[in-house]
Amino acid sequence: MGDESFTKRMREILSLLTPEAVDQDACSYVDFLSQQAAVMKASFGVVGLCVSGSIVLRMAAARPDQIGAGASFHGGRLYTEAPTSPHLLLPRIKAHLYFGHAVNDKSMPQAAIDSFDRALHSWAGKYESEIYDGAQHGWTVVDSPAFNPPKTERAFKVLKRFFAEALAEAK
């Protein structure tokens, strides 16, 4: 992180994740999983870290009757001024949502968290949004310099509880 060549390569890779490409992939994943004999025929839960936090919202909006729960940890750019901002998808989403934010996160600064929380409140769906005090962006990723085992353990416990409750309601 912070290395110019790494940042350049990440921009190249992420430029391929257009809203249309994510929607197409999300629908393909859900369709494939739905057809598997070993997969329960109930609502799905999706989870995203960092960049894939916004993919949680895109998947929930693309398949509102199949995605029952979505969780994001240190998700970035969930609220922007862009016409493709993930928060604008909230009216299409039926899933319960959970957001665990990092502190001092350049990809989701406090002002963006505040605006996102207002958008969630206006949406009036079921959601939880909190800041993990002392957790930096990337705290759940084992090989990240920001990895924080106690906060990661807490996030995992929250995720298990959240999915159990949200997906039980979605049946």
N, C-alpha and C positions, 0 to 999 in steps of 0.2 A: 504494500500500500504506500502511496506517495511517490513511488518510482515513476518517472515520466514514461518509460516504455510500457510499464504495466498499465498505467492510466490510459495511454493511447490504445493499447490492445483491448482493454475493457470497453472503451467507447466504440471500437469497431464491432465487437461482439454484440454489445447492447443495442447498437443501431439496427440490428436485425430483428429485435423484439418489438416490432410495431404492434399497436393494438390489434390490427387485423390478424397478424401472424399468431399472436398469443391467443386470440379468440379461436382461431382455426385449430391450433394445437390443443387447447383446452377441451374443445368439443371432441376431438379425436381421442384424447386420453379417456374422457368419460365414456364415450361410446365403446372403446375397447374394453375398459374395465367392466362395464355393465354387461358385456357378453360373456364374461368369464364365469364358469361354473363355480369356482371357489370364492367368488365375490358375492356378498350378501346383496340382495335386491332392495336396498334401502338408500337413504341419502348418504352422500359422500362428505367427508371432511377434508379440507385442504389446508396446508400450512406453508408459509413462505418466510424466508429469512432474507434480509437486505433487499436486493432488487426484486426478488420473487414475492415480496410482500404485496406489491401492486398486482402481481399475477393472481393472488388470492381474490382480489376484488374483481378482476376481469373474468376469472372462472365462475365466480358466484353470479355475476351478471349474465354471462353467456349461457349458463345452465341453471336458472333460478329454481327449477323444480327438482333438480338432482343434487345440488350442492346445499347441504343443510347447515354446515358450519365452516367458517374460515378463520384462521388465526395467522397473525403476522408478528414476528419478533424483529426488532430493529429494522423495520421496513422503511425504505427510502422513497421520497417523492410521492407519497400517498396523497398529498395536497399540493397542487401547484396552480399557477395562473394559466397554464396551457389548456387549450380546448380538449386535449386528450387526458386531462388529469384524472387519475383513478377515482377520486372522490365524486366525480360527476356521474359515476355508474350507480351510486347508492339507490336511486329510485327503482332500479331494475332488480335489486337484490332482495331475496327473501331469507337468506341464511342468517344465522346468528354469527356475529363477528367479534373477534378479540384482537386487540393491538397492544403489544408490549414494546414501549419505546425506550430508546437509549437516551442518555443525557448528553448534551453538547454534541449532537449528531449533525454534521454538515449536510447530510442527505435528508434530514427531517428536523430542522431547527425548531426551537420552542414555539416560535410564531406559527410555523406550519402545523405543529401538533395542536395548538390552540384553535386554529382555523379548521383543522380536520375534526376536532372534537365538536365544534359548533355544527359542522356539516352532519356529523353522526347524530347529534341531538335533534337537528331539524328533520332528519330522515325518519326518526321515531321507530326504527327497527330495534331488535335486541342486540346490544353490543356492550363490550367492556373495553376501556382504553386506559392504560396506566403507564407511568414512567417508572422504570427500574432504577431507583437511585443508585448511583455509583457504577452503573453498567454503561460501558462505552459501546459505540457501534461495532457489531461483530462479536458481542460477548458470548454468543451461543456456539461459535465455531471453534472447535478444538485447536486448530492450527493458526488461529488469529492471535495477534499480539494483545488483543482486547479480551481474549477468553477469560471468563469469570466463572469458575466452577460453582460457587454457591448460587449465583444468579441464574446460571443455566439449570441447576437442579430445581430451583423455584419455578422457572419457566416450564420445565417438563411437567412438574406437578400441576401447574395451572393448566397446561395444555390437556393433560389427561382428564382433569375435572371438567374443563370446558367442553371437550368433545363428548364425554359421557353424558353431560346434561343436554347439550345442544342437539346431539344426534338422537337421543331418546325422545326429545320433543318433536323432532322432524319425522319420526316414523309414521 
